[in-house]
């Protein structure tokens, strides 16, 4: 038997189509039933690769008795947070206000008019772990609804009023002095983990937006401390278990402070954002490790996350056959069987021991196993085994191939194969820039196909849709969709010089300005005014899993100003950053995206034009690829086509470097261009 979720396209919703729960998808049908039958709504929110979502589903939503209580007393709604991040954000704020924390799975009880009155995250079926059992909670909520309705409604009204007030910030003008960034760097330095890299303690997240801000600041100011925080963190992550040492790509986060044991799910957004941070660090340092990590991450995305149509899937699961991490972990015996006489060297390299470093607490019968991480360097191994570094390197590469092929025979992680516009925008930017910087034509081709896929399937010429699966594009596009796709197109323009990409980014900006900008609060709303199924419109500034949509919109505004000399766009960017500085200063690690916009505003106004055919441009573009130029309007062009910076330029294989509205002499010789760019790169 199936429920209504069998008609949905979301893999997460379809995971629950055989539950005995009478699930509704988020929508008017469920709201109307709640109103007509005077029942509260039980809203359950999660996503397909969430481990504890799977646990709660198995324990409670597959339980006939608990499901009967849900069906008899409530209108149960199941929602995929990745399909509706706007809905998720509203009720996550409610749960955080009620409990002081949040996460997924999220369980929220609503009145029929969608006002929350109680909520939490994971509930075991019976009282356990110091948590109320889900069965007892259902009885308590039902009793309160039937016998203490006035108290419930008063609580719902009060909480909803709080959500509405906190969803929109009051605009406050702050000076944009460059000293604010200096203070923030010091705050970050105090939170920096000098032993393991990263910020804070376990569980530890990579924080790509903060790392990118530090790179921008180091480039603008020459602050070596800022650069060292990034490079040390990236080195530790690349050698840790959070990076898949065999297949490439990063897991969502590390459960410890050492980047050793990951939560094994892999998300498109993490890998797209981290690939660019590693790429930029490679440009600055020339580190082979950073280049290799960039390429192995992108190769993973091409191999396992790219659809035949050209869109990228959303995520891969942490669990295999119900056991967390089963696909990724190893025993010493498996190494011995697969690697023979080289096993001891590789076990020492990857830290494989009989004691292991990981165990699924729900499946202790599976035993302790090893997450692979780099524990011994090539030099150390060469000395340990009295061989050359070249021999060690060859053995590691061969073993990696052998282990990877053996691992591929295992049951593979599930893939959430829905395609989200916003996350694809992040991937588009990563592949376009990597194709340009690393000279990888395959990455550039992936970027072109991805941009075309999004434009052909999720764009109507004015606005975007949010999600695509099985040939269906659904759900009105959010601010994050428009701005992240726009930023991706700008990177594709820098890589190809094809005007359509930049022109589409400008049209997306026009839509953002018309549908999302609010001059009174100096901020962008996450949803358009036409979205009717929310109790409040939110303005997001805090970087969560991805850069905040207000930060991304501000960066898009700054690029539009730089390319099209659009002064209104710059004024909007200044207003957003100026009125956000209070929050930015108070919690530096949560506002890396806004700090990037701050750095952009303080950067020199730099433009770089390369005129000529692709063949004429190539030697000059190879030089440009050597430099990290995060705020330079790079404009390759075969001819003048109306972009202000191209006016009067001749298509003759020349590069034109301009800084603060003054141009240097045109450069045809790559070495002459390299000398000019050294001043731009700091």
N, C-alpha and C positions, 0 to 999 in steps of 0.2 A: 504494500500500500504506500502511496505517496501523498504528500500534502501540497499546498499551493506553491511551495518553493520549487517544485518540479518544473514550473513554467518560467523560472528565472534563468538568467544567463550567468550570474555570479557563481564561480566555483565554491565560494564559501557558503552561499545560500543552498546550493545543490548538495553540499555535504550533509544538510539537515532535511533533505526532502523525504527521507524515510523515517524520520522521528515520529513517534506517536503524538507529539505536540501538534496542535492545529495551528501551525505557524501561518502568519500573514506576512507578506513583504510590506515595507514602509509605503503607505499610500492611503488614499481616501477610503478605500473599501474597509480597511481596518478601523480607521477613525470613525466612520459612520456606524460600524457595528458597536464600538465602544459607547458612542453617544446613545444609540437606540436602546442598548441593553443596560446602560448605566454601569458599565464595568470599567475598572482601571485597566490601563495598558501595561503589559509586561514587555519592556523593550530590552532585547538581548543583542549586544553589539560585539562583533569580533572580526577576525579576518582569517583567511584560509590557512595560513602557515603559523598560526598562533598555537603554541603547545598547550597552554592552560585552557584555551578555548576547546581543544580536542578533549581534554580531561573532563571538563564540565559537561560537554555534550554526552560523553560516554556515561558518566556517573548519573546525570540528572535528566537530560533530554531524551535519552534512550530508555529511561525508567518508566514503566507503565503507570505506576502509582503516582509518581511526581507529575508526570504529564497530565494525568487526569485532573489533578488539582489545578494545574495551569490552565487547562481547557475549560474547567468548570467555573473558575472564579475570575479569570482575566481574558483579555484579548492579547494573545502572544504575538509579538512582532520580532522577526529576526532581520538584522541589518548588517550589511557588509560595510565596515568603516572606510574601506578604500573606495567603494562606489559612492558613498555619501559622507565625505570628510566634514562637510558643513553641518550635517545632523550630529555626527559624532562629536564635533567640537562643542556644540551647545550642551549636550548632556554629559560630556566629560567635565566641563566646567561645573555642572551641577553636582556631580559626584565628588569632585575635588572640594567644592564648597561644603558638602555635607560630611565628608570623611577625612579631608586633608590629604588624600592621595587618589591616584587613579590608575587605570591600566585596563588590559583586556584579558579575559572576557569582561564586559561591562554589563551590569544588570541594573536597569532603572525602571521605577514604577511611575507612571504618568496618569494624570486625570484624562478623561476623554478629550479635553481641549489641549492636550499635549504638554501640560505643565507638570514638571517633575516634583515628586514629594518624598521619594526615598530611593536610595541606590547604593551600589557597591561594585565590587569586581567579581572575583571568583568566590563561589560558595560551594563547599563540599555538600554532598547530599544530606549528611547528618552532621551534628556538631563535631568539629575536629580542627586541629591546628590553631586553637583559640578563636575559631570563627563559628558564627551561627550557621547551622545546617540550612540548606535551601528549603527542605520540607517545612521546617519550623518557621522559616521566614515567610513562606507563602501563607501559612496559617495566621501569622501575626499581621501581615498586610491585609488579608481578607477581613480579619476581625476589626482592624482599624477602619477599613472602608465601610463596613456595615454598622459599626457601633460608635465610631468617633469621627464621623464624616466632617464635622465642622473643623476639628483640629487638623485633619488631613488637608482640607481645602485652604485653611489659613496658612499652613506650612507651604503649600504649593504656590499660593499667591505671593508670599513673601520671598520664596526662593526665585520665582520667575522675575519678580521686580529686581532682585539683586542681579540676575543674569543679564537683564536688559541694560541695567546701569553699567555693569562691568564690561559689556560687549563693545561699547563705544567709548573711546577715551576723549578727554577734554584736551583740546589743542593748547599747548603751552609753548611759547617761543623761547628757545635757548640760543645762546651764542654758539656759533659753529667753530670756535677756536680749536686749532689743531692740538692744543694741550690735552683735550679730552681723551684723545687716543693714547697719548703717552701714559696717562693715569691708568687707563684700562689695561695696557700692556703690563704695568706693574701688578695690577690686580690678578691678571692671568698668571703671571710668574709666581705669585704666592700660592695659587691653586695647582700649579704644575707639579706633576709627579716626576721628580728628577731621577728616580730609580727606574721606573717602567715607562715613562712617557704618558702623555694624555693628561687629563684634568680630573681631579676628584678621585674617588675610591670606587670599589666594586659595587654594583656592576658598572663596567666602563664602556662608554660609547665613543666612537671615533671622532665625532664633532667636526665634520669636514668644513662647515661654514666658518668655524672659529679658526681652523688651520689656514683656510684661504685668506681670511682677514690678516693673520699674522704674516703670511707671505707678502701680501700687498703692502702692509706697513713696513716690513723689512726692506722692501724694494724702494719705497718712497723715502724712507728716512735713513737707511743704512743700519738699522738697529739689529745687531748680530744676535742679541738675546732672543728676539722674536723669531729669527730664522732658526736658531738652534732648538727652540721648543718644537718647531715643526719637524725638522729633519730627524731629531732623536725619536719623536713619536712615530714617525713614518717607518723608521728603521725597526723599531720594536714591534710594530704591528705586522710588518712584512715578514718578520721571522717568527711571529707568534701563531698560535692555533686559530686565531680569528681569521687568518688568511688560509685558504685551502691550499696547502703545500703541494698537493698533487694536481688539482684541477683548476686552480686559480679562483679568484673572486673572494669577497669578504663576507663573513657572517654578520648578523645584525649587531651583536655586541659580545663582549667578554663577561662571563659571570664572575671573574676574578679581576684583580687589578693589574695582572701581568700579561694580559692579552693571550692567555694560554688556552683556557677552555671556553669555547664560544657557546652562545645559544645558536644552534646550527642553521637556522633559517637564513636564506640568502635573499636579499631584497634588491630589486632593480635600482632603487634610488640610492642606496648606500654605494653600490658599485659604480654607478654613473658619477656620483659626486666625488668619491675617493679616487677614481681613475684620473680625474682632472687635477686633484691636489697633487697626486704623485707625478703627473705629467709636468706640472708647473715647478715642482721641486726639482725634477730632473733638468728642466731648462736652467734653473738657477745654479745647481750644484754639479751637473754632469754625472751624477751618481748612476752607475750601471744598475744597481739594485732598484732605484726608483723607476728607471725605464722598464726594466723587466717586469716589475710589479704592475705598472700601467698596462703593458701589453698582455700579460697573462690575465688580468682582470677583463680587458676588452675581449680577448679570445674566449674566455669563459662565457661572456654575454652572447657572443656570436654563436657559439657552439650549443648552448643550452637554453637561451632565453629569447632568441630571435625567431619570429614566426616567418613562414614562407611569404606572407604578404608584405613583410617589412616592418611590422610593429614589434615592440619588445613586450614579453610577458612580465607579470608583476613580481612573482616571488617563487621560491622553492621552499619546500617544507623542512622543518627540523626533524620530523619523525619519519621513520620507515618501519612498516609493519608494527606500528604502535610503540616503537622504542626510540627514544630521542637519540639522535646522532648515530644510529646503527650503521648507516651507510659510510660514515667518515672515520670510524675508529678501528684500531688494530691491536692484535696480540703479538708478542714476540714469536710465537710459533708460526703465525702467518708470514712474518718476515723471513723466518728460517726456510720455510717451504718454498717461497717465491724467489728469494734472493741468493740462496745457497751460501757460497763462501764469502760473499760480500755482505751478508746479513749483519754481522757484528758492527761493521763500519757504519752501515745505514741506521741501525738501531741507536748507535751513539749520536749520529748526526741529528736524528729526529726525536731523540729523547724517549725511545721505546723501552720500557722496563717491565718485568714480571708483575710489578705492583700496579701499574697503570696510573692514569691521572684523571679518569672520568668513569662515572657510574650513573646510570639512570636510576634514581631512587624508587621509581615505580616498577622497575624490572631488574631487581638485584640478581635474579637468576641468570641474566645475560652476562654478569660478571664485570669486573673492572677491566677497562681497555685503555688504549692510548690515543689521545688526540695528537697529531703530528705537529711539531714545531721545530724550528732550527735551534738546536742546543749547542752544537759545536761548529766552529768556523772551518773553512777549507784548510786554513793554515794549521789549526789545531789537529784536525784529522790527519793531515799529511804527516805531522810529527808523531801522532799516536800510532800510526800504522806503518811509518817509515817508507812512505811513497811520496811521489811528487804531487803538487797541488793539481796539476793537469790530470793525473790519474784519478785523484779524488773527485774532481769535477766530472769526469767522464762516468765514473761509477754512479754518482748522484743522478746525473741526467738519465742514464739507462735504467736505474732503479725507479726513478719517478715514472718513467714510461711503463715499466713492468707493473708497478703497484697501481697505476691509474687504470691500466687495462683490466687487471684483476678486479679492481673495485667496480668497474663498469658491469661486471657480471652479477653484482648484487642487485637486490630490489632497489630501484632508484627512488629518490625523494619525489613526492608529488609536486607538480608545477601548477601554480595559479596562472592560467593562461588568458586571463582577461588583460586587455591592453588599455592603460590609462594615459590620457593625453599629457597630463602634467609630468608624470614620471618619464614618459617618452621624450618630452622636451629636454629633460636632464640628460638622457642617453644621447639624444641628437647632438647636444653641445659637446659631449665627451668624444663622440666618434668623429665629429667634424674637426674639432681642434686636434685630436690625436692624428687624424689623417694628414692634416697640414703640417704639424710639428715633426712627426716621425716619418713622414714620407710614405705612409701606408695607404696605397690606393684602395685596398680592400675596405679599410675603415671609412674612407671618404665615400665609397660606393654605398656602404651600409647607411651612412648619414643621408645621402641623397634619397635612397629608397625610403628611409624612415620619414623624411620630410614630406615626400610625395604621398606616402600612405596616410599620414595624418591629414594632409590637405584634401586628399580625395575622399576620405571616409568620415572625417570628423569635423569638417569645416564647411560652412555654407556661404562663405564670402564675407560674413559679418561677425558671426560668433561660432564658437566651438561646442562640441559635445564632449562629455567627460570620459566615457568608457565605451569599449568596443569588444564584442565577442560573438563568434559564430555568425559573422556578417551583419550584426546589428550594432549600430551606434545608439547610445542611450544617455539620458540624464544631461540636463543643461550644464554647459560648461561653467566652471568656477573661475575666479580670478587666477588661481594657480595654473589652470590650463592655459589661459591666454598669455600670461607673462612668461611661463617657462618654455612654452613653444616658441614665443617671440625671441627669447634669449638664445634658444637653440638655433633658430634661423639666422641670427646675427653671426654666430660662430660659423655656420655653413657659408654665409656670404664671405666672411674673411678667408675661408679656405678655397672658395671657387670663383669669387667675383661675379657670380650670376645675380643680376639685379633683382630678380623676382623674389629671392629670399628676404632681402632687406626691405623691399616694398611691402611684402606680406607682414613683416614685423611691424612696419609703420601702421598698417591697417589694424593689426591687433592692438596696438597702442591706442588708436582712436576708439576702438570698442571699449577698452579698459577705462579710458578717460570718461566716456559717455555713460557706461553702465555701473562703474564701481567707485569712481572718485567722489569724495565728499569734501568740499572746500571748508566747511564749517569746522570739521574735526581734523582737517589736514591729514586724511588717511583714506585708504581704500577699503571698501567692504569686500568680504570674501565671496559674497553671492550678489547677483543682480537683484534689483528691486522687484523683479517679476517672480522671484522664488516665493511661493505662498505657503509652504508646509513647514515653516520654521517659526518658533515663537519670538526669535530675535535675529537680526542680522549682526554678524560679528566682524570685528576688525582684528586681524592676527598680525602680531609683530614678533612673537617668540619663535625661534627656530625649533621645530620639533624634529621629526624624522627628516624633513627636507627644509630648505631655506624658507622662511616665512613668506607668505604671498605679498605682504607689504614691502618687504625688503626686495624681493624679486621684481615687483612693479617699479620700485624706485630705481633699481639698476637698469631696467628697460627704459625708463624715462631718461636716464642719463645717456644711454647709448643713442636714443632717438635725438636728443639734443646735440650730441657730438657729430652724428652723421648728417642731420638735416638742419642744424642750426636753429632748432626749435626752442626758443627761450622759455616758452610756457612750460615745456616739459622739465627744464632745469629748475624753474621756480617751484614746480610741484615737488620735485625731488628734495629741494632745500627745505620746503615746509615739512615734509614727512620726517626727515632726519632731525631737523631742529626741534620738532615737537615730541620726538621719541627719545631725546638724549637722557632724560631723567631715568627712564627704564633701562636704557643701554648702559648707563653708568652703574646702576644698582646691581645688574646681573650680567656680567660681561659674557659668560659662556653661553648664554641663551640668545644672544643678539649678534652672532657673527655675521649674519646677512646684512643687518643694518650697519654694522661697523664697516663692512665692505663698501656700502654706499657712502659712508662718511669718508673713507679713504679715496673713493672716486672723486668726491667733491673737492678734496684737497690735492688731487693730482694735477700735474701740469696738463694743459690742453694740448694733446699730441695727436697728430694725424700722419698717416703713412700711406702714400699712394704708390702703387706699382702698375705702370701702364705698359700695355703690349699684349701680344698673343700669349697663350699659356707657355709656349716654348721659350719666348723671349723673357717671360717673367720668372721662369723656373730657377735660374741660378741666383737671382735676387731673393726669391721667396725662401730658398734654402738657407740663406743667411738670416733672414727675418725669423725663421723657425728656431734659431739658436737662442732667441731672447724672450724672456718673460715680460710681456708688455700688456699688463692687465687692463689698462684704461686707454690704450691707443686705438684710434679708429683706423684699422687696417682696411684699405680699399684696393683690392686688385681689380683691374678693369682692362678690357680689350679696346674700349672706346669711351668717349664721353657720353653719358646717358642721362644727365640731369641731376646727378648728385652734386651738391655744392662744391665739395672738395675736389671734384674732377674737372671743374670748369677751367678751360684753357690749357689742360694737360694734353700732351701729345702722346699717342700710342706708339712709343718708339723704344720699348725696353728700358725705361728709366724709372728710378725710384725717387720719390719726393718726400723728404722728411720735414715736417713742420711742427714747431713747438711754440705754444703761447702766441699763435697767430703770426709767427715769423718762420719763413722757410729757409732751409739750407740749400746749397747748390744741388741740382739734380745729380744723382749718382747712377752711372751705368756699370761701374766696376764693383763686383761683390765686396772686395776688400775695403773700398772707400765707403760703401754702405755700412759695413760692419763697424767701422770707426765712428760713423754718425750715430748708429744705434746704441753704442756703448753709453752715450750720454743719456739716452732715454731710459735705459735699463737700470740706471742708478749706480 
